[in-house]
C-alpha cells in the first residue's frame, strides 16, 4: 500500500450506542482508506446501520471518537456530514416522490444566478449524473411515477454528485436487476480509482466477493473481525456473521405429490397510472397448485410486480377477467377484498406499502385482521398482544419490546413483522414480491424454511425474487415475463439461469 493509501480517511474508535436500555453498539473500531471498498457485514440487527448513521450525522449522541483525515469530528446532521466529506446512501430511500428527478437531485443545493434557477444547466447536469449509473430517462418526470429500481439509481446518483471522499452504500443494489447492478459496480470501480473510500453493506455473497477489499463483521453490536477479503472466504464470513455454521445452499423439499389447481388468474391486464391505454401487463394467465411455489421471473419493466399488485386489488379497476380460488370466482376491487378472500401481498417496499412505522409491533401484526380482535366496537388488547407474540416466536422475531415502534427494528425484523401480519389473516394464497430484499443470510434461511412450511399446509405462493439462485431453488415452476407478457414457462427440472434469462430478455418461446 502506497503512502497516500496508508492513512485512513476516517477512523471510528470505541463507538458505542444505546437506545433506551438496549445497547446496539459496544466499543466498535472501524476505518476507511482511500481507494478501497470496505464491506460492513453482519445479520440484521448487528448494528451496521446504526454505525453508519453515526458517521452520517443521523445519530448525534454516541460514545467514542471519529477522526476525518486525522481531525476529530462530530457530525451533527447529514448536511454537516456532507460538508465534511461523507455521503450516505441509506437503505430507506430519502427521495421526495412528489418532486421531479431534477428537483430531487439538486434538493438543498439548487443552481441559481442572480436569484434565478438555472433550469437548463440543472437539466443537463441531471442527465449526466444519471448517465454515470447507466440510465437515460426524462429528468422532468416525478419520482412517484418511477419504479423503485429507478429511484434507487437516482438516490445513488445524488450521493455521488456530492463529491465526498467517503461514500457509504447501505444495500444499494437491493432493488436493482443484474444489468443495473453491474452499472453500479463499474461506478464503484471508478470511484475507487479516484481515491474515494467506499463503505458497502450487502447481504449478497456474490457482491461481497466481487467488490470487497476489506471486510468488517459485526454481531450483536460488537466487532467480531476486520480482515482482508481474501482471508474471509464465504464459509468463514457466514460463520463470523451468525456465530454458527450455516449451509449456504438454498433448500426446499418441493412437491412430493402435485396438488390440485388451487388458484387461477385469467387474462390479467394492468394499465399505467392515470387511466391511459398503455399496458404494464397484457393478458397474462397463470395458475398455482395447492402447496406450489410459482416463480415470476423478468427484468425491470417486465410487469411482474404490477401483476401481483393488480391481483391484490391495488389499482383503480379489476385487472383480470376471472380470478378463481378453490373453484370459486373472486371479486377483487381493492386490497381489502383480496385479504377478506384469502389473498395477501408482501410488497417489494415494506416501509412504503407494508408497514406503519410509527405504530407498535403488535399493531402492525394485527392491523390486517382487526375484526378478529374486535367485539362490539371494543378492541381486545390482550388478545392482540398474545397473537403477535405467538407469531413473533414462530418467525424468530427479535424486538426490544412488542410495544416498540417499528423504526427501532432492523430491516430483517421489519420484514418478519410483514410476514407475521399476513399469516395472522390465515391466507390461502400468498404473493411474495422480493421477500428477502435487505435481509441477512440467517433471516433468509428462516424465510426459506417458512415458505417450505407454508406450502406443506397447502398454501399457494407466487414468488418474485431478483436473486437467480433463490428463484431456481424455491420455485416448483417458473413463469417468465417480458414487457408485460409471458414469454416462457419452465418446470423445476427444465429451468436454469441461461434459459430463464434468455426468456426474460424476450427471446423465449411460451410453452
N, C-alpha and C positions, 0 to 999 in steps of 0.2 A: 504494500500500500504506500503510495507516494505521500509526501509531507502534507500536501493540501487535503488529502483524504484521511489523514491520521488523526485529525482534530474533529471531534463531533460538532455538528451544528447545534444540536440540542442534547442536553443531559438532564434527565429527571432522576433525582436522588431521594430515596427513602419516602416515596409517595404513599400517603395513607388517606383513606376517605371513609366516613361513616354516614349512613342515612338513619337518623334516629339512633336506635341501639344496634342496628345491623351494620357490621363492618364489611365493606365491599372491596377495600384495598388495604394492604398492610406491607409497608417497607418495600415498595417496588422500585427497582432501578431500571431505567430504560434510556437508551441513547440512539441518536440518528446521525449517520455520517453522510457527507456529500457523495452523490453518485451511487447510492445503494438503495435497494428495496429491502426494508426490514419488516418482515411479516410478524404481526402480532396475533398469536393463535391461542385457542382455548375454547372450552364449551361455552354455550350461552350462560351468562351469569358469572363468568370467571373474572370479570372486571375490566375487560378490554375497552368497551365503550366508555366506561367511567374514566379510565385513564386518558383516553384521547379527548374527552370533554373537558378534563382539567387542563390539558395542554392547549385546547382550542378556546379557552376562556368561558366555557359554559358553566362549569362548576368552579366557583372562585374561592370556596372555603375548603382547604385541604391541608394535610400535613406534608412536610418535606420541602424540597427546593427544586427550582427549574432554572437552568442556565441556557442562554441562547448566545452562541459564539463567545462563551466564557463570561457573559454578563448575566447577573441574577435578574430574573424577570418574574412577574406575577400577572399573567393575562387576566384582565378584569372583565373582559367581554369578548365575543367573537370578533368584533371590529378591532379591538385592541390587539388580539392575536394576529389578525390580518396585517395590521400596521407593523407589527414586529417582524413578520415574515413567515407566518404559519397559517396555512389554509386547510380547512377540513371539509371533506365531502361526507356528510353524515348519512347513515343508513336510512333515516327518515328524511325524505326529500323536503327541502325548505322553499321550493318554488311557490309563487302565488298563482293559483290556477286561473284567476280571472284577468290576469295581465298577459300581455303578449310575450313572445320569446325574447324580443329585444329588451322590453322593459324589465324582464327578469334578469337578463344577463348584465344589465347596467344599473340595477337597483342600488341606490345609495352612492353611485358614482356617475351620474348622468353627465354626458359630454355636452358642455354649453359654451357659448361665446356671447359676451355682452348680454347675458340673461336669456338667450335663446337656445333651445335644444338643437344640437347638430344632428338632425334626423338622418340625413344621408350618410354621414360619417359613421353613426352608430349602426345603421343597417349594414353597411359594408363590413365593418369590424365584426358584427354578429355573424355574418355569413362565413367569415374567415375562421372565427373561433369554432364554429360547428364543423367546418371542413376539416379542422385538425383532428376531430374524432370520427371522421368518415361519414358525416351525414349532410344531406342537402335538402333543406325544406324552406317553406315560406316563413321567414323570421317575424312576420307581422301576425302570424297565427296566435290565437290564445292557447296557453299551455293546457287548459282544461280540455281542449279538443284533440290532444295528442295522447298516444298510448304511453303506458308507464315506462317502457323501454326508452322511448324518445326523451321523456322527461329526465330519465337518469343521465343520458348523454348530455343534455343541456346543463344539468347540475355539475357534471364533471367539467364541462367547458367553462362554466363560470368560475369554478375554483382555480382552474389552471390559469385563467386570464389575470389572476391577481399577482402573478409573477413571484409567488412566495418561494422561499428556499426550501421549506418543508411542506410537503403536501400529504395529508392524511386521507386515506381512502377506506371507508368502512363499508364493506360488501358492495363495491361499485359495480360489479358485474351481475348482481343478483337478478336484475330484470332484463339482462341482455341476452340475445341469441349468440350463437357461435361466431357469426361474422362480425357483429358489433363488438363482442368481447375481444376479438383479435385486433380491431382498430384501437381499442383501449390499451392492449398490451404493447402495441407499437408506439403509442403515445408515451407510455411509461418508459420504454427503452430510450426514447428521445429526451425525456425529462432527466433520466439518469445521466445521459451523455452531457447534458447541460450542467451537471454538478448538483442537481437538486436531490434532496433526500426524500424518499417515499416510505411512508408507513402504510402497510397494506393489511387489511383484515379480510379474511376469506375462510369459508368452511369447505371450499372445493380443493381437494388434494392436488388435482392436476394443475390448478392455478398456482398453488404454492410451489410445486416443483418447477413450473415454468418461470416464475418471477423472483423467488426469494434468493437474496444473498445471505442474509442472516435471519434467524427465527428466534423470537422470544415466546415462551409459553407461560400463560397464567392459569392457575387453577384455584378456585375458591378465594380469589383476591390476592393470592400470593404468587411470587415469582418462582417458577419451577426450574426453568433453564433458559439461558441465552447461548446460542452457538451458531456456527456457520451452517448453512442449509445442507451442505454436503455431509455433515456429521449427524443430521437428523432425518434419515430416510423415513418413509411413510409409517412403518410399523412402530418405530421409536417415537415419532411425533405423536401419533394417536395415543400411545401408552402414556406419554407425558401429559397430554391433554386430559385424559379421562381417569388416569391413575389405575387403569386395569387394561388387560388385553381385550381388544375388540376385533372380531373378524370383519375386515373392511368390506368383504363381499356382501352384496345385497341379496338377501334370501327371501323367497316366498314359496310356500308349498304349491300354490297354483290349484287348478281344479283337478280333483280326482275323478269325480263323476260330473259331467256337464249338467248344469241345472237347466230348467225350462226358461224360455224367454220371459223376463220379468218387466222390462222397461223398453218402450219403443218411442222414437220420435220420427214423425213423417213429414218430409218436405219443410224443414225449418228454413226460414229466410229472415235475416236481420238487416234492417236498413240503417244507414248512418243517421246521426242525430239531426234533428231539425225537420224531420218529415220529408227528406229528399228521397229520390228514387235510386240512389246509389246503394248497392248491396254490400254489406260486410260478410254476410253468409248467404249462399244462394242454393236453395232447395236441397238441404242436407238431410238425409235419413240415416238413422242408425238404431241399433238395438243392443241391450245388455242382458245377459242371462243372470239368474239368481246366483250370487256368490262369485260373480265375474268382475275382473278389472279390465275395462277397455281404455287403452291409452289413446289420447288425441295428440297427434304429432303435427308440427308445422312451424315454419319460420315466422318472423314478425310479419303481421298483416295477413296471416293465414285465415283468421276469423275464428280460431278455436275458442279463445276466451269469450268472444262475443256470442258464440253459440251457447256456451254454458250459461252466460248471463241471460240470454234470451229464454232458454228453457226454464230458468229460475223466475221469470217474470219481471226482469229488471228493466224492460223497455216499455214504451208507451202503448204498445199493442201486442196481441198474441203473435208469436213468431212461427208456430208450426200449424200445419193443417190438423194434425192429431198428435196428442201425447197420451200414451197408454201405459198404465201401471197395473200389473196383475190382472190384465184383461179388461180393466175399467178405464174409460176415457176421462182424462183430467181436463179441467178448465182452469188454466193458469193465466191470470191477468196481472198478477202482482206477486212479489216475494211472499206475502202473507198467504196467498192461495197455494203457492208451492209448498211452504212449510206445513200448512194445515193438511196437505195431501201426501206428505211424506217425502218431499224432495227438498234437499238443502244444498247450499253452495258455499264452499270455503273459497273466497276470492283471492286474487293474487296480490292484494294490497290490504293487509289486515288492519293497518292503522286508519285508512280512509274508509273502508267499507266493511270491516269485520268486527271492530271493537268500538266501545265508547270509552276512551282512555281516562277521562276524569272519574269514571264510576269504579266501584269496587270489583274485585274478582268475583264475588258472589253474584252481584247484579249482572255482570256480563255473562256468566254461565247460565243464568236463569232467564235472561231477558227475552229469549225467543219462545219461551214456554210459560209465560206468566199466568195463563189461565189455570195451569196445573197447581199453582201456589196461591190462588185467589179464591176466596169464598165469601159471597155476599158483599163483595166490594172491598174486603179486607185481605191484605197480603200476609201470608204466614212466614215471617222472617226466619223462624227456627227451621222450618221445613226447607226453605231455600238454602240456608247455610249447610244443613245436613246433606242435601243433594249435591251442592257444589263441592263439598269436601269428599264425598264418595267418588265423584267423577275425577276430582283432582288426584286422589290416591290412585285411581285406575290408570291415569296418564302420567304418574310420577311428577306431578306439578310441584315446582319449588317456588314458594312465595313467603315473604316475611310474615304476612297475615292474610287471611281470606277477606279481610276488611280493607286491605291495601288498594290504592288506586293502581291501575294498570301501568301508569307511567313509570313506576319503580321496578317493573318486571323486565327481564331480558327478552330479546326477540323470540327465542325458542319457547320460553314460558308463556309469552303472549299468544304464540301460535297454538299451544296446548289449550289455552283458555277458549280460543275459537273452536277447536275440535270438541272440547267439552260442551260448549254451548249447543252445538248441533247434535251431539249424542244425547243431550237432555231431551230433545224433541222426539226420540225414537224413530229416526228416519228409515225409509225403505231404499232410497236412492241418495247417494252422496256424490256431489260434483266437486272434485278437488282441483283447484287451479293453483299450481305451484305450492303444494303443501309443505315442502321442505326448504323453501326460499329463506335464506338468512338463518338457517337452523344448524346447530353444531352437529358433529358426527354422532355423538351419543344420542341426542334427541332424534336424529334422523332414523337411527335403528329402532328407536321406540315407536316412531310413526310407522315404519315398515311393519313392525310387529302388530300394531293396531290395525293396519289395513288387512293383514292376514287374518286377524281375529274377527274383524267385521264381515269379511267375505265368507268365513266359515259359518256365520249365522244366517247367510242368505242375502245379505245386503249387496246391492249392485253399486259399482263405483265407476264413474267416468273420471279419468285422470289426465291432467296436463302437467308435464314437467319438462323443463328445458335441459335437464341432465340426461343425456342419452343412456348411460348405464342404468340409471334409475328407471327410465321408461321401458327399456328392454327387459329388465329383471322383474318389474312389478306387474307388467301387463300380460293378460291372457290373450288378448288381441290388440292390434294397433290399427287405428283408422287415421290416415294421413290426409291433411288438408293443405290446399294451396289456393290463395286468393279467394277464399270463401267456398270452395268446392272440395269434395272428396276426390282424391286422385288415386288412392290405393288403400287396400286393407290386407293385413298380414296376420297369420296365426303366430303364436309364440315361437313355433319351430321355424317358420319362414322368415321372421323379422331379424334383420341385422342392421348395424349402423349405416351401411352403404345403401341398402335399398330403401330404408326409411328416409334418409337424407335426399336421395335421388327423387323420390316421390314428393317430398316436401318442397323441392325446387321446381315442381311442375312437370317432372319427366316420368312419373309413374303411370301405370295403367290400372284403372279401377277394376278390381276383380269382380 
